[in-house]
Structure formats: structure tokens, C-alpha cells
Amino acid sequence: MTFAQSVGAFFRRLKPFILLFLLTQFLVRLALTLVSAKDLSFHPADWLVPFFTGFWFDIVTLLPILVVFLLFPLLLPVSWAGKRFDRAVGLSGFAIFLFLMVVQGVSEYFFWDEFTTRFNFIAVDYLVYTQEVIQNIMESYPVVPLLAGIGLLAVGGAYLLRRQVKAGFAPHPPFMKRLAVFATITGMAAAGVLVTSDSITRPMPSAIARELGGNGLYGLVSAFFSNEIDFVNFYRTIPEKQAAERT
């Protein structure tokens, strides 16, 4: 099996996960755009450009996720490919991923409704101060029914798509070919992260369009490592001259 054939084999295995991720990110961006329609201008930059820049951020976010997903097939023996254990792990993984993607979409909607922004350092704080935040969320939203419903949706979706998920489990490349594909995807993921920053969305005139043109998961991880937030956008301020006079 050649390197190109090995890439094709891995792509067929991960295709349902890739399509699920890109579809959910597109639907989240579309939903946030529609709920913010009254605050957007009629300029194409507000309506179209966020979907192009957003797709780039989606790809950059997807690549490191694929690296994690590739660990299992990388270590899976050829003789196990497509067998019961492989199918069980693949279907279970798809159900869990579907559950997480829907949870992310719902969470982003509520976060946007509160702050009109994608996940940022505020969301990081939510993850750090879990006791206070979880109590507040439990009091504010029907968390248990939501998670139960999403869980049923994930299990049902994995069952309905089981044939598509299992279709790519074989043939399985030899270990060295698998390792070469894994190293290539890892390199692409690293390169994508290195060349990407929020500056891509800065030329857009609208702050809302800039947020729509990003990716919530990318913003969450970026905020975690940068440990900063735009103070002027998220806190009430007074003019600098007035502040200087008061000081």
C-alpha cells in the first residue's frame, strides 16, 4: 500500500468525524449569524467573509483533533481492523464526538446570548471556577434535560450512521505507512496553529462579524494559553482624558 493509499484509508476512517465537525461548526456559525442579523450591516463583509475566515479556523481547529483521533488506528494491529473491537471503539467514539459537538453548539449559543462573542477567557474562567459556575448554570438553565436529550440524540445518530462509520475501517495500512500519515497530519496541525491568529478577522469592520469569523474551540484554547482578554470590549470604561483628570 502506497503513502497516498494510506492517506485515503485514514481519510475514509475519519470521514464521518471530519464531516460531523465541519457541519456542526457551520451550523453554529449560521445560527449565531441569524440571531445577530439585526446588528449586522448589509455589507458582504458582515455576512459572507465570516464564513470564509471561519472555515479556515475550523480546519485549523480540526487538524489537532484528527491527530488525537489517529492515535487509535495508528496503534491498531492490521489483523484487528474492521473486527468487533474496532467497530465498538469506532461507533462509541463517534457517539461521544457527536455528543460533544452538540454540547459545544448549545453552549456557544448560550454564551453568545450572554456576551455576543465566541468562547474567550471568560469561558476559561468558567472552566477554572467550576464550583461557582456550575451552580449558577444549573440554576439558570435546564442542564439535566438538555444533556439527557443530547445523549439520546448522540446514541440515535451513531446508530443511524453506523454503516457510514464502519465503512472506512478496512483496509488498514501497515504500521510504517500509518506512522508516516500520522507524522504528516501532526506537522500540518502544528503549521496551521503557527500561521493562524485572530488578526485574520481584524480587517472586518464589525466586531460581531469578527467574532462570527472565528471558531469557539479555537478561541477557548487560544485564550487558555494567552491568558488575556480585550479589556475595553468586555468592561465598562470612561474616556482616557476623564480618567487622567480623575487620577
ZADRENMI-772071 format. One record per residue (C-alpha): y, x, z; residue in three letters. Coordinates in steps of 0.05 Angstrom, whole numbers, plus 5000, padded with zeros to 4 digits. Layout:
N
R/y/x/z/r
R/Y/X/Z/ALA .
...
//
This chain:
247
R/y/x/z/r
R/5000/5000/5000/MET .
R/5068/5029/4979/THR .
R/5131/5030/5021/PHE .
R/5161/4973/4981/ALA .
R/5098/4931/4991/GLN .
R/5101/4946/5065/SER .
R/5173/4923/5068/VAL .
R/5152/4859/5032/GLY .
R/5094/4848/5081/ALA .
R/5141/4855/5141/PHE .
R/5193/4810/5108/PHE .
R/5141/4755/5097/ARG .
R/5120/4761/5170/ARG .
R/5192/4757/5195/LEU .
R/5219/4709/5143/LYS .
R/5216/4646/5187/PRO .
R/5252/4683/5243/PHE .
R/5305/4710/5195/ILE .
R/5318/4642/5163/LEU .
R/5320/4608/5231/LEU .
R/5372/4657/5258/PHE .
R/5417/4654/5196/LEU .
R/5412/4578/5193/LEU .
R/5429/4567/5266/THR .
R/5488/4615/5262/GLN .
R/5514/4580/5200/PHE .
R/5507/4511/5233/LEU .
R/5542/4535/5296/VAL .
R/5600/4563/5255/ARG .
R/5603/4499/5214/LEU .
R/5603/4455/5277/ALA .
R/5657/4496/5310/LEU .
R/5698/4493/5246/THR .
R/5693/4418/5243/LEU .
R/5712/4406/5316/VAL .
R/5772/4452/5306/SER .
R/5794/4422/5239/ALA .
R/5858/4393/5267/LYS .
R/5880/4463/5289/ASP .
R/5866/4497/5223/LEU .
R/5914/4501/5165/SER .
R/5896/4483/5093/PHE .
R/5897/4557/5075/HIS .
R/5830/4581/5047/PRO .
R/5832/4639/5097/ALA .
R/5822/4589/5153/ASP .
R/5764/4552/5121/TRP .
R/5727/4599/5075/LEU .
R/5738/4671/5097/VAL .
R/5707/4659/5167/PRO .
R/5641/4642/5133/PHE .
R/5641/4707/5094/PHE .
R/5660/4752/5152/THR .
R/5615/4711/5197/GLY .
R/5556/4723/5151/PHE .
R/5567/4798/5157/TRP .
R/5569/4793/5233/PHE .
R/5506/4750/5231/ASP .
R/5470/4805/5191/ILE .
R/5494/4860/5238/VAL .
R/5471/4819/5298/THR .
R/5404/4802/5265/LEU .
R/5383/4874/5250/LEU .
R/5375/4897/5322/PRO .
R/5337/4832/5337/ILE .
R/5290/4849/5279/LEU .
R/5278/4918/5310/VAL .
R/5252/4883/5372/VAL .
R/5210/4835/5332/PHE .
R/5180/4892/5292/LEU .
R/5151/4925/5355/LEU .
R/5093/4877/5357/PHE .
R/5069/4884/5285/PRO .
R/5083/4959/5290/LEU .
R/5032/4966/5345/LEU .
R/4984/4912/5320/LEU .
R/4919/4942/5292/PRO .
R/4903/4924/5219/VAL .
R/4838/4891/5240/SER .
R/4876/4843/5286/TRP .
R/4926/4819/5233/ALA .
R/4922/4745/5220/GLY .
R/4869/4735/5274/LYS .
R/4873/4688/5334/ARG .
R/4913/4735/5378/PHE .
R/4963/4750/5323/ASP .
R/4972/4676/5307/ARG .
R/4981/4658/5381/ALA .
R/5034/4711/5392/VAL .
R/5070/4694/5327/GLY .
R/5073/4619/5339/LEU .
R/5092/4628/5412/SER .
R/5146/4678/5393/GLY .
R/5174/4631/5341/PHE .
R/5176/4573/5391/ALA .
R/5212/4616/5442/ILE .
R/5261/4642/5390/PHE .
R/5275/4571/5366/LEU .
R/5287/4550/5438/PHE .
R/5335/4608/5449/LEU .
R/5373/4595/5384/MET .
R/5385/4523/5401/VAL .
R/5405/4541/5472/VAL .
R/5454/4591/5444/GLN .
R/5483/4540/5396/GLY .
R/5492/4487/5450/VAL .
R/5522/4539/5498/SER .
R/5570/4563/5445/GLU .
R/5593/4492/5433/TYR .
R/5609/4480/5506/PHE .
R/5641/4549/5513/PHE .
R/5684/4536/5452/TRP .
R/5704/4468/5480/ASP .
R/5728/4502/5544/GLU .
R/5761/4565/5516/PHE .
R/5766/4556/5440/THR .
R/5733/4623/5429/THR .
R/5665/4655/5418/ARG .
R/5628/4688/5474/PHE .
R/5670/4743/5504/ASN .
R/5679/4779/5571/PHE .
R/5687/4712/5606/ILE .
R/5615/4697/5585/ALA .
R/5594/4765/5611/VAL .
R/5625/4747/5678/ASP .
R/5584/4683/5675/TYR .
R/5521/4725/5670/LEU .
R/5543/4772/5726/VAL .
R/5565/4720/5777/TYR .
R/5505/4676/5765/THR .
R/5503/4640/5832/GLN .
R/5573/4612/5827/GLU .
R/5569/4598/5753/VAL .
R/5501/4565/5752/ILE .
R/5521/4519/5808/GLN .
R/5584/4500/5770/ASN .
R/5546/4489/5705/ILE .
R/5493/4447/5740/MET .
R/5547/4403/5768/GLU .
R/5585/4397/5702/SER .
R/5530/4387/5650/TYR .
R/5462/4353/5646/PRO .
R/5426/4420/5644/VAL .
R/5355/4398/5661/VAL .
R/5352/4342/5609/PRO .
R/5384/4388/5557/LEU .
R/5335/4444/5568/LEU .
R/5276/4396/5570/ALA .
R/5297/4365/5504/GLY .
R/5308/4433/5472/ILE .
R/5240/4456/5497/GLY .
R/5206/4396/5465/LEU .
R/5245/4409/5401/LEU .
R/5223/4482/5400/ALA .
R/5149/4465/5411/VAL .
R/5152/4410/5359/GLY .
R/5189/4454/5309/GLY .
R/5139/4511/5317/ALA .
R/5081/4462/5307/TYR .
R/5112/4432/5244/LEU .
R/5127/4500/5215/LEU .
R/5062/4533/5238/ARG .
R/5037/4543/5166/ARG .
R/5101/4577/5144/GLN .
R/5100/4622/5206/VAL .
R/5027/4642/5197/LYS .
R/5033/4652/5122/ALA .
R/5061/4723/5129/GLY .
R/5012/4751/5180/PHE .
R/4970/4787/5128/ALA .
R/4963/4834/5092/PRO .
R/4981/4885/5144/HIS .
R/5006/4955/5123/PRO .
R/4976/5019/5151/PRO .
R/5008/5047/5214/PHE .
R/5049/5103/5180/MET .
R/5077/5053/5130/LYS .
R/5094/5006/5187/ARG .
R/5128/5063/5224/LEU .
R/5169/5081/5162/ALA .
R/5193/5009/5155/VAL .
R/5209/5006/5230/PHE .
R/5249/5070/5226/ALA .
R/5287/5045/5165/THR .
R/5306/4979/5197/ILE .
R/5326/5015/5261/THR .
R/5371/5061/5221/GLY .
R/5403/5002/5185/MET .
R/5415/4967/5251/ALA .
R/5448/5028/5281/ALA .
R/5491/5038/5219/ALA .
R/5512/4965/5218/GLY .
R/5535/4968/5290/VAL .
R/5573/5033/5279/LEU .
R/5612/5009/5219/VAL .
R/5628/4939/5246/THR .
R/5684/4919/5293/SER .
R/5727/4859/5308/ASP .
R/5781/4890/5263/SER .
R/5745/4856/5204/ILE .
R/5773/4789/5225/THR .
R/5843/4812/5244/ARG .
R/5875/4800/5175/PRO .
R/5863/4726/5182/MET .
R/5927/4691/5203/PRO .
R/5897/4641/5251/SER .
R/5868/4660/5319/ALA .
R/5817/4604/5312/ILE .
R/5795/4628/5243/ALA .
R/5786/4698/5272/ARG .
R/5740/4670/5325/GLU .
R/5701/4629/5275/LEU .
R/5692/4691/5232/GLY .
R/5655/4727/5287/GLY .
R/5587/4717/5319/ASN .
R/5577/4694/5391/GLY .
R/5518/4740/5406/LEU .
R/5554/4800/5376/TYR .
R/5616/4783/5417/GLY .
R/5575/4777/5481/LEU .
R/5542/4845/5473/VAL .
R/5607/4878/5449/SER .
R/5645/4850/5510/ALA .
R/5590/4875/5556/PHE .
R/5597/4947/5532/PHE .
R/5672/4947/5522/SER .
R/5685/4914/5589/ASN .
R/5752/4885/5567/GLU .
R/5787/4821/5545/ILE .
R/5852/4805/5510/ASP .
R/5897/4790/5570/PHE .
R/5953/4756/5531/VAL .
R/5906/4707/5497/ASN .
R/5870/4685/5560/PHE .
R/5921/4689/5616/TYR .
R/5988/4656/5626/ARG .
R/6045/4707/5616/THR .
R/6120/4709/5615/ILE .
R/6165/4747/5565/PRO .
R/6166/4822/5577/GLU .
R/6241/4823/5587/LYS .
R/6237/4770/5640/GLN .
R/6180/4807/5674/ALA .
R/6220/4872/5674/ALA .
R/6281/4838/5704/GLU .
R/6239/4806/5758/ARG .
R/6206/4873/5773/THR .
//
